[in-house]
């Protein structure tokens, strides 16, 4: 799968998403683009968008996008807090439908 990490997600998480093509918003040159426009760009090239932005689903009508969104809910967006969620992300990737939000939290 082609995965895009939001700019608020530590880029080093990509190393833990083995077997997938992972890039970041900054690497694509999309830093600072608002969520709706960002999702519209991302859905053209990526299967999954991973973020820690808890308000994304309130701000955007996700069923309108052809990309799966995974929300990581951890104590912080620091690598040591989100890295333990990588195995759950890998488990959920095949089941995350486009246009929906899959929440993975540190209590799962």
Secondary structure, DSSP 8 states (H G I E B T S, - for coil): -EEEE-TTS-GGGGGGSTTSEEEEHHHHT-TT--HHHHHHHHTTT-SEEEE--TTHHHHS-GGGSSSEEEEEE-S-SSHHHHGGGHHHHHHHHTT--TT-EEEEETT-
